[in-house]
Amino acid sequence: MIPMIKSMAPAFGGAENLMSLWWSLGLGVCLGGNGSLIGASANLIVAGFAERAGHRIGFLPFMAMAFP
């Protein structure tokens, strides 16, 4: 995504006008990682530990709790 955003600089009037795109990329990655079970490796590890302890964490229930 970095090369693609950098290539958009002329269309946005220069590199200094790309800040909103950089923030959008950063926030999207952060929220995607925290909001979905498969978005971050730490989420998968915890889900595996929970399942071994007898508490299954499903994909949709995780998203229902994580995104709001």
Secondary structure as the mmCIF struct_conf table of DSSP 4:
data_model
#
loop_
_struct_conf.conf_type_id
_struct_conf.id
_struct_conf.beg_label_comp_id
_struct_conf.beg_label_asym_id
_struct_conf.beg_label_seq_id
_struct_conf.end_label_comp_id
_struct_conf.end_label_asym_id
_struct_conf.end_label_seq_id
HELX_RH_AL_P HELX_RH_AL_P1 ILE A 2 SER A 7
TURN_TY1_P TURN_TY1_P1 MET A 8 MET A 8
HELX_RH_AL_P HELX_RH_AL_P2 ALA A 9 PHE A 12
TURN_TY1_P TURN_TY1_P2 GLY A 13 GLY A 13
BEND BEND1 GLY A 14 GLY A 14
HELX_RH_3T_P HELX_RH_3T_P1 ALA A 15 LEU A 18
HELX_RH_AL_P HELX_RH_AL_P3 MET A 19 GLY A 35
BEND BEND2 SER A 36 SER A 36
TURN_TY1_P TURN_TY1_P3 LEU A 37 ILE A 38
BEND BEND3 GLY A 39 ALA A 40
HELX_RH_AL_P HELX_RH_AL_P4 SER A 41 ARG A 52
TURN_TY1_P TURN_TY1_P4 ALA A 53 GLY A 54
HELX_RH_AL_P HELX_RH_AL_P5 PHE A 59 ALA A 66
#
